Structures are given as structure tokens and as C-alpha cells.
Amino acid sequence: MELQPKPVRQSVVEMTELVLPNDANPLGNMLGGRVMHLIDVCGGMAAARHARRVCVTASVDSLSFKHPIKVGQAVNLKGWVNYAGRTSMEVQVEVYAEDLLTGERHHTSTALLTFVAVDEQGRPTPVPPVLPETPEEKRRYEEAQRRREERLARRSRP
């Protein structure tokens, strides 16, 4: 049975949380591990929206922190599926810090994660292809295809 392609817009997830002192280091900056947790949650929900299955994290390509997120700011995350293989999906999550008093926003991180859809027994299960609609989605789709080929090539090396 062939699964019908799904547009990127159906996988979009947006999350916002207030950064509290318990989320921060002694300098008042949000802990990197807390940011990574939120990225994983946002990415997992985007993958699940696309696949309509439970999805597990397989890998994170890279993550860097460009700007700190301070206590009292909002952390905004937006995630979506860039590309889907047979059972796996590349999900992009962008992170922004927002000053709630001024509305000023700063891009702090972008993460690319791979999620795998699993069935009730925890085995990988097929997911629908991605249907990119906009020029930006098409560009991200093609870039994700190249990254997937690179990941597979790295996996097959001894």
C-alpha cells in the first residue's frame, strides 16, 4: 500500500515556553540541555504529525547556540518535516528568544534531527513522503535528500 504524500504545513509545530530560574545556569542563561530537550519534543511532535505514528529520535546532526536565552524571556520553537524516507524523517527545528516586554526576537539555534516512526512493537514502520509546495520547502527538501545520502554513506563505512 502506497502512502499519500503530505505537505510540510501539516507537520508544523510551534511551541512557546517562559524561561524560569530553574531552567537556567548561574549566569541566568537557559541551560543548553533544556533547549535540547525542547528541540527534541518539538521535533518529535512534528514527526508524529507527519507520520501519525509514535516517532523516536535517531540522531541529531548538529546544534550550536548563537545567542543566550535569558530568564524571563520566551523561548519559541518551530519545527517541521523537511524530508521523509521509507521509515525515517528529517525534521528541522528553529529556536528563537523573545523579549516579552519589547517583542524583540533573536534566532538562537537551528537543529536537524532524524526521527523514525515505529509501530506498536517498536519496529520501524513506513511513513508518507513529503510534498514540498513552496520554493523554500523545495530547497530544504533537496538539501535534506543530500544530507540523507551523506548519512547513509557514513553508516556504510567500516
N, C-alpha and C positions, 0 to 999 in steps of 0.2 A: 504494500500500500504506500503510495507516494504522498508525502505530506505537502500541503499547500504552502507556498512562500508567504511570509508575514512581513509587513512593513516595519521599519525600525521604530516608527512612532508608537507602535503597540507595545514596545518593550520599555519605553521611557519611565524612569523612576526619579522623583525629586524628593529629597529629604532635607529637613532643617532641624538643627538642634542648637540650644543655647549652651555655650561653653561655661561650665561651672568650675569652682576651685578644685573639686575632686577630679576633674578631667585634665588638670594642669600640673606642670613641674614647678619648682620653687621660683622660677622667673615669671610665672603667670602665663606661660605658653602651653597650648594644648599638647598633650603627650602624643608623640608620633604613633605609638601603639594604639591609642584611642582613635586616631584618624584612620589608621589601617583597618581597625575593626569596623568603623562606619563605612569605609570603602567596600569592604567585603560584604556587609549587609546590603548596601545599595546595589552592588553588582550582582549579588545572588538573587535579589528580587527582580532585577531586570532580566536575568537569565530565566527565572521561573515564569515571568510574564510571557516571554517568547516561547518557551518550551511547554508551558503548562504542566510542568513536572518539577519534582524536587531536584535542585541542582547543587552540586558540590564544587568547591574551589579546587582546581587542578594546579594552577600556577599563577604567579604574578610576574609580569615581565620586568618592570622596574618601577620605582617610586622615588621621587625626590621632593623635598619640601622647599619651596621657593620663598615663602613668607610665613612667619609665625601666625597662629590664630590665637588671639588673646582671650583671657577670661572676660566674660561679659559680651563677647561678640557672638554672632550666629555663625555656625558652620553650615554651609549649603552644599549639598552633593547632588549631582545629576548623572545618571547612568543610563546606558542603552547598549543594545547588542549591535556590534559592527558587522559580524560575520558568523555564520554557522556552518560547521562541517557536518559529519554524519551524526555524532553524539555530543560534540563539544561546540562551544560558542566563545568568541572573543567579545568581552564586554569592556567598554570604556567608561570610566568614572572620572568626572571633573569635580574638584573641590574648590570652594570659594569661602573666604572670610568676609563677613559683613558687619560693619559698624551699625548697630541698630539705631543710633542717635542721628547719624549723618546720612546713612544709606550708602556710604562708600563701600565698594566691594573690591577684593583683590583675589586673583586666581592664585591658589596656593599649591595645588598638585593636580596631576593627571595620572591615572593608573590604567594599565591594560591588564586584564585578568582573563584567564581561561576557566570556564565552568563546564562541567559535564552533567548532562541530565541523567538521572538514574530512575530505575523502576522500583517497585515495592521491595524487591530483594536486594537493592543496592547495585544492580548491574547497569552499565551504560545502556541508554535507550535512544533511538533516533529522535532528532529534533527537526522542525521545519527549516527550510532555507530562509535566508534573509532576502527581502525585496527592497533594495535601496531605491529611494524615489527622488531625492534632491541631489544636486551636483556634489554637495558636501558629503552626503551619505554614500554616494558612489565612490568618491575619492577615498573615504575611510574604509569602505568595503574592499577596494582594490589593495590598499595598504595592508589591511588585515589578512588578505589572501597571501600576500608576500611574507608577512610575519609567520603565518601558519606553516608555509613551506620551509622557512628557516628553522622553526621549532622542530618540525618533523625530521629535518636533515640532522639537527643536533642530536635528537633522540636516537637516530640510527647509527651514529658514530660510536666506535668502540671506546 
